[in-house]
Every structure is written in structure tokens, then in C-alpha cells.
Amino acid sequence: MAYVLMAVPAELVPAVTAFLEGQNSGRSSSDHSAASGGEGEEGFVHGWNRDLVQRAYRESADQMRRLLRFLGDQPNVEVSSYELADAIGARFGWNTVAGMLGAFGRRSVNRYGRDEPMWEYRFDGDGRILITMPNGPAEAIQSAVEASEKF
């Protein structure tokens, strides 16, 4: 495993640390599905289902909703943390995304009982995270967005 030094804004250090502690870069994305017991509801991974994804979307802050909408608008497309940062206008670029993903990971465990996120992920050769949102959560997020726009 290669290591890199990087500057992280002080207020993001706890979130980035938590995110990194929650990762096991020795496993591939397919290993993550197998470790969680595979797929449950069709089109979903890691034990997530439509209701849980929509609940997570509703309970998310605006910035995280933007991130989820971006991923939901691109089902089965691999997206890097840099692309996510650009798409949501993240103040500190991929560092902000790392903090958001770490916070979402803690919330997933503590509030939704899911040890893994609603998406597949892997790390590239440089240690950057690449995320792929499956069809199930993507459609659930799109439905949640449409429902929220009605009110």
C-alpha cells in the first residue's frame, strides 16, 4: 500500500480520519458485496432497500443530497471523488467529499444498520475512491427527489 502526505483542513480531520478507518483497501468492490451477504432486494447492494435509501436521502443535509442526486442520475457509472467534488461544488474539493462519505458511513452504521454504503466502490492505483451507484438506489433516489419537489 502506498502512502501520500496531504493537507486536510483542520475541521475535516475527524471526518477524513473516520472515513479512512472505515476502509479496507485490500478488498475489491466485489469483495464488499460478498462480505455483506450479497444483494438483497434486486438492484440493491449491501442490504440496502428502496425504503432505506429514500429515508437516508430525506434525512441527509443539502450537500449530501446533491451528492446522492448526482450519483443517482448516473446509475452504473463509475465516478471519482474528484468528479463528485466538481459536481456538487465542494469547497475543499475531494477532501470535502471524503469527509461527507465518512460522515455518511457513520450514519449508515448508527442509524440505518448498514456496514457498507448503498453503492459499490473501489480504490484506483493511486488510492482514490471510485463509486458506482447501482440501479436500485439510483431509482429510489430519483423517486425521493421527485417526491420532495412536489412539496
Secondary structure as UniProt FT lines:
FT   HELIX           10..12
FT   HELIX           13..21
FT   TURN            25..26
FT   HELIX           29..35
FT   TURN            36..37
FT   TURN            42..43
FT   TURN            46..47
FT   HELIX           50..58
FT   HELIX           62..72
FT   TURN            75..76
FT   STRAND          78..80
FT   HELIX           81..88
FT   TURN            91..93
FT   HELIX           94..112
FT   STRAND          120..123
FT   TURN            125..126
FT   STRAND          129..132
FT   HELIX           135..149
//
